[in-house]
Amino acid sequence: MLKNDTEKAVLFLKSIKKKKVAVVSHDDSDGSCSAALMIRLLKKVGTNNQILNFSTRGAPSISDELMKDILSEKPDVVITCDFAGGLDKSAHVFDGDGIKCLMIDHHVVPDYKFPEGCVYLNPQLDGKTMPCSAFIYDLCMRITDFEQNLWIAAVGTIEDFGAAERKDLIEKCMKKYPELFEKKDIDNRKLFDTTFGLVGKIIGSAPSWASYQGAELATKVLLEIDSPRDFLDLKNKDVKTLYEKYEMINIDVKKTVKMFDEKSEKDGHIRMLVMSSEFPIKSKVSTIISAKDEYYKDVIMVAEENTKSVSISLRNQSGDFDLDSIIRESLSGLEGTGGGHKKAAGTVVSKKDFDVFMERFKGKVNG
């Protein structure tokens, strides 16, 4: 039975000296913030480490393509942040190549079977839920004084809708940067609309215009900037690039949100829109929509059709429906992948199986 071994993880991180380390993270805001925190820790406590940063290619797991890229660099150590599936499979590949690995996640824990040399941490093993960046920040604080990086953990926590779960962390950030929090409220929907919330929006938009390379740039920026004030003054050229792209993409996001308000179809507790955009903005759109009071209890589905599949971003901010479990059960025996969290999840289903998936999904949500 899996259990957290935090002390083993602490020793693992302290022992990394003069190594080539690959830090691999999910290509969303929580993933970028998690990677930045981990790299900042390694630079602070490590000695002459060469650190490589990789982001996933959409799905929060290591694809064959990504695995090939990682192994081509011949790392001594791999640290993964904010993944949702297939971790033990990847760990066995690394172990077979003599690579030590630390895997940190916060999603629902599957029936993993890790090799002996792999260290796995997940707050859910202790009965807790929180964004990965908040969990990693706590781990870093066990090793060294890391409070300077509190703002990065707060950005990832807010972007991953985890403010209520880590009220302590957000309140500390409010006290440190009071002028950036116009709304002194832990309600995640209100935090999005603060000046501080803009940092997360800018970071979160990066994969929408440059895929995993955008996420890697977002992580790079979080390593270059030492405070949200410095981030928001836009003097850093990379931050300025991120902001300009965010402004461009936000036009499309606003149009799609308006389209959802006007044209989404209601079926019981489900409200769905099939959208079209040159940018992959489903996740951003579904997050914004689910934050609206009028949709708070709905299961929001923002879908996009591709040549052979349908990809869907799902949200249910009331928490009345466990989206992760419902998606996994609805996909059973079908050609597709998916999962995530209780309130936020996603799936990609083959077109040939989409109708069956939707029939099952509606049955589980609407009874």
C-alpha positions in Angstrom: 0.0 0.0 0.0 1.4 3.4 -1.0 2.1 6.0 1.7 4.0 9.3 1.8 7.6 9.1 2.9 8.4 12.8 3.2 11.7 12.3 5.0 12.9 10.1 2.2 12.0 12.8 -0.3 13.8 15.4 1.8 17.0 13.3 1.8 16.5 12.6 -1.9 16.5 16.3 -2.7 19.3 17.2 -0.3 21.6 14.5 -1.9 21.4 15.9 -5.4 24.9 17.2 -6.1 26.7 17.6 -9.4 23.9 15.8 -11.2 22.0 16.3 -14.5 18.4 16.7 -13.3 15.3 16.7 -15.5 12.3 18.5 -14.0 9.1 17.5 -15.8 5.8 19.1 -15.2 2.2 19.3 -16.5 1.8 22.2 -19.0 -0.7 24.2 -17.0 -0.2 27.0 -14.4 0.0 24.6 -11.4 2.6 22.5 -13.3 4.7 25.5 -14.3 4.7 26.9 -10.8 5.5 23.5 -9.3 8.5 23.1 -11.7 9.7 26.6 -10.9 9.6 25.9 -7.1 11.4 22.7 -7.5 14.1 24.2 -9.7 14.5 27.1 -7.3 15.0 24.7 -4.5 17.6 22.7 -6.4 19.5 25.9 -7.3 19.5 27.0 -3.6 20.5 23.8 -1.9 22.2 21.9 -4.7 25.8 22.0 -5.9 26.7 22.4 -9.6 23.6 20.6 -10.8 22.7 20.9 -14.5 18.9 21.3 -14.6 16.7 20.6 -17.6 13.0 21.6 -17.8 10.4 19.7 -19.7 6.6 20.3 -19.9 4.1 17.7 -21.0 2.4 17.8 -24.4 -1.1 18.4 -23.2 -2.1 15.4 -21.2 -0.6 15.3 -17.6 1.5 12.2 -18.3 4.7 11.3 -20.0 4.0 10.5 -23.6 6.3 8.3 -25.7 7.5 11.4 -27.5 8.3 13.2 -24.2 10.0 10.1 -22.8 12.2 10.0 -25.8 13.2 13.7 -25.3 13.9 13.1 -21.7 16.0 10.0 -22.2 18.0 11.7 -25.0 19.4 14.1 -22.5 20.7 11.2 -20.3 19.7 12.7 -16.9 20.9 11.2 -13.6 17.7 12.2 -11.8 14.1 12.9 -13.0 11.6 14.8 -10.8 8.0 15.0 -12.1 5.4 17.5 -10.9 1.6 17.6 -11.2 1.0 14.4 -13.2 -2.3 12.4 -13.3 -1.5 9.0 -14.7 1.0 6.4 -15.9 3.6 7.5 -13.3 4.6 4.0 -12.3 5.0 3.0 -16.0 7.4 5.9 -16.5 9.2 5.2 -13.2 10.0 1.7 -14.4 11.4 3.1 -17.7 13.6 5.5 -15.7 14.7 2.8 -13.3 15.6 0.5 -16.1 18.0 3.2 -17.4 19.5 3.7 -14.0 17.8 7.0 -13.4 16.6 7.9 -9.9 13.2 9.6 -9.7 11.0 11.6 -7.4 7.4 11.8 -8.5 5.1 14.4 -6.9 1.4 14.5 -7.7 -1.9 15.6 -6.2 -4.5 13.8 -8.4 -6.5 10.7 -7.5 -4.0 7.9 -6.8 -4.3 4.9 -9.1 -3.1 1.4 -8.2 0.5 2.3 -8.7 3.4 -0.2 -8.5 6.6 1.7 -8.3 10.2 0.3 -8.5 12.0 0.3 -5.2 14.2 3.3 -6.0 11.4 5.7 -6.9 10.0 8.1 -4.3 6.3 9.1 -4.7 4.5 11.8 -2.8 0.9 12.9 -3.0 -1.2 14.8 -0.4 -4.1 12.5 -1.2 -2.2 9.7 0.5 -2.6 11.7 3.7 -6.3 12.3 3.0 -5.6 15.9 1.9 -6.4 17.8 -1.4 -4.4 20.8 -2.6 -2.7 22.0 -5.8 0.7 20.4 -6.5 2.5 23.8 -6.2 1.2 24.3 -2.6 2.3 20.7 -1.7 5.8 21.3 -3.2 6.1 24.6 -1.4 5.5 22.8 1.9 8.1 20.2 1.0 10.7 22.9 0.1 10.0 24.7 3.4 11.0 21.5 5.3 14.4 21.8 3.6 15.3 25.5 3.7 13.9 29.0 4.2 11.7 29.2 1.1 9.2 32.0 1.9 10.6 34.3 -0.8 8.9 31.9 -3.3 5.5 31.9 -1.5 4.0 34.0 -4.4 4.7 31.3 -6.9 2.9 28.7 -4.8 0.0 31.1 -4.5 -0.2 31.7 -8.2 -0.4 27.9 -8.9 -2.9 27.4 -6.0 -5.3 30.1 -7.3 -5.0 29.0 -10.9 -5.8 25.4 -9.8 -8.9 26.5 -7.8 -7.2 25.5 -4.5 -7.5 28.7 -2.4 -10.1 27.3 0.0 -7.9 24.2 0.5 -4.9 26.3 1.3 -6.4 29.4 2.9 -3.2 29.7 5.1 -1.0 30.1 2.1 -3.2 32.6 0.3 -3.7 34.8 3.5 0.1 34.9 3.9 0.5 36.1 0.4 -2.3 38.7 0.9 -0.3 40.1 3.9 2.9 40.2 1.9 1.4 41.9 -1.2 -1.7 43.7 0.1 -1.9 46.2 -2.8 -2.3 43.3 -5.3 -5.4 41.9 -3.6 -8.2 44.3 -4.1 -10.6 41.7 -2.8 -9.6 40.3 0.6 -11.6 37.1 0.0 -10.5 33.5 -0.2 -13.3 32.8 -2.8 -11.2 31.5 -5.8 -13.6 33.2 -8.2 -12.9 36.6 -6.7 -9.1 36.0 -6.5 -9.1 35.5 -10.3 -10.2 39.1 -10.7 -7.5 40.7 -8.5 -4.3 42.2 -9.8 -2.4 39.3 -8.3 -4.8 36.9 -10.2 -3.5 38.5 -13.5 -0.1 36.8 -12.9 -1.8 33.4 -13.1 -3.8 34.4 -16.1 -0.7 35.4 -18.0 1.2 32.2 -17.0 -1.8 30.1 -17.8 -2.2 31.5 -21.3 1.3 30.4 -22.4 0.4 26.9 -23.5 -2.5 28.2 -25.6 -0.2 30.0 -28.1 2.9 27.9 -27.9 1.9 24.4 -26.5 4.5 22.8 -24.2 7.1 25.4 -25.3 4.9 28.1 -23.9 4.6 26.3 -20.6 8.4 25.9 -20.5 8.7 29.7 -21.2 6.3 30.3 -18.3 8.5 28.3 -16.0 11.6 30.1 -17.2 9.9 33.5 -16.4 9.1 32.3 -12.9 12.8 31.6 -12.4 13.8 35.0 -13.7 11.4 37.1 -11.6 11.5 37.3 -7.8 8.2 38.9 -6.9 4.7 39.5 -8.4 5.4 43.2 -8.4 8.4 42.7 -10.6 6.4 40.4 -12.8 3.6 42.9 -13.3 5.8 45.8 -14.2 6.4 44.0 -17.5 10.1 45.1 -17.7 11.3 41.6 -18.3 11.2 40.8 -22.0 9.9 37.3 -21.5 7.1 38.5 -19.2 6.2 41.2 -21.8 6.0 38.5 -24.5 3.7 36.4 -22.3 1.5 39.4 -21.5 1.1 40.5 -25.2 0.1 36.9 -26.1 -2.3 36.7 -23.2 -4.0 39.9 -24.4 -4.3 38.4 -27.9 -5.7 35.1 -26.7 -8.0 36.8 -24.2 -10.0 38.3 -27.1 -10.8 34.7 -28.3 -11.5 33.6 -24.8 -14.0 36.4 -24.2 -15.8 35.6 -27.5 -16.1 32.0 -26.6 -17.4 32.7 -23.1 -20.0 35.0 -24.7 -20.9 32.2 -27.2 -21.3 29.8 -24.2 -23.7 32.2 -22.6 -25.8 32.5 -25.7 -25.6 29.1 -27.4 -24.7 26.4 -24.9 -27.2 23.5 -24.6 -28.7 22.5 -21.3 -29.4 18.8 -20.5 -30.3 18.3 -16.8 -27.3 19.3 -14.8 -25.1 19.5 -17.8 -24.5 22.6 -19.9 -22.4 22.0 -23.0 -20.9 24.0 -25.9 -18.9 22.7 -28.9 -16.5 25.5 -29.7 -14.0 26.3 -32.4 -10.8 28.3 -32.0 -7.3 28.5 -33.5 -6.0 28.3 -29.9 -6.5 25.4 -27.4 -8.5 27.5 -24.9 -11.1 25.0 -23.7 -9.7 24.7 -20.2 -9.5 28.5 -19.8 -13.0 29.0 -21.0 -14.5 26.2 -18.9 -12.7 27.7 -15.8 -14.1 31.2 -16.4 -17.6 29.9 -17.1 -17.7 27.7 -14.0 -16.6 30.7 -11.8 -19.9 32.5 -12.7 -22.6 32.4 -10.1 -25.3 31.3 -12.6 -23.3 28.2 -13.5 -21.9 27.3 -10.1 -23.9 24.1 -9.7 -23.8 23.0 -13.4 -21.5 20.5 -15.0 -19.8 22.6 -17.6 -18.6 20.9 -20.7 -16.6 22.8 -23.4 -15.8 20.5 -26.3 -13.8 20.7 -29.5 -14.1 18.3 -32.4 -10.9 17.1 -34.1 -10.5 14.8 -37.1 -10.7 11.5 -35.1 -11.7 12.6 -31.6 -13.6 15.0 -29.4 -11.7 16.7 -26.5 -13.6 18.1 -23.6 -12.8 20.3 -20.6 -15.2 19.8 -17.7 -15.9 21.8 -14.5 -18.3 21.6 -11.6 -17.4 24.2 -8.9 -20.1 23.1 -6.5 -18.4 19.8 -6.1 -21.8 18.0 -6.4 -20.4 15.6 -9.0 -17.0 13.7 -8.9 -15.9 14.5 -12.5 -12.8 12.3 -12.3 -14.7 9.2 -11.3 -17.6 9.8 -13.7 -15.2 10.3 -16.6 -13.2 7.2 -15.8 -16.4 5.1 -15.5 -17.9 6.5 -18.6 -14.7 5.7 -20.6 -14.6 2.0 -19.5 -14.0 -0.2 -22.6 -14.0 2.8 -25.0 -11.2 4.4 -27.0 -10.3 7.5 -25.0 -8.4 8.9 -22.0 -9.3 11.2 -19.2 -9.5 12.1 -15.6 -8.3 14.9 -13.2 -10.0 16.1 -10.1 -13.4 16.0 -8.6 -14.3 19.6 -9.7 -12.1 19.9 -12.8 -11.2 17.2 -15.3 -10.8 16.5 -19.0 -11.1 13.8 -21.6 -10.4 12.9 -25.2 -12.8 10.4 -26.7 -12.7 8.8 -30.2 -15.5 10.0 -32.5 -16.7 6.5 -33.0 -17.2 6.1 -29.2 -18.3 9.6 -28.4 -22.1 9.0 -28.4 -21.7 6.0 -26.1 -19.5 8.1 -23.8 -22.0 10.9 -23.6 -24.9 8.5 -23.0 -23.0 7.0 -20.0 -21.9 10.4 -18.8 -25.4 11.9 -18.9 -26.8 8.8 -17.1 -24.3 9.2 -14.2 -24.8 13.0 -13.9 -28.6 13.3 -14.5 -29.5 9.9 -13.0 
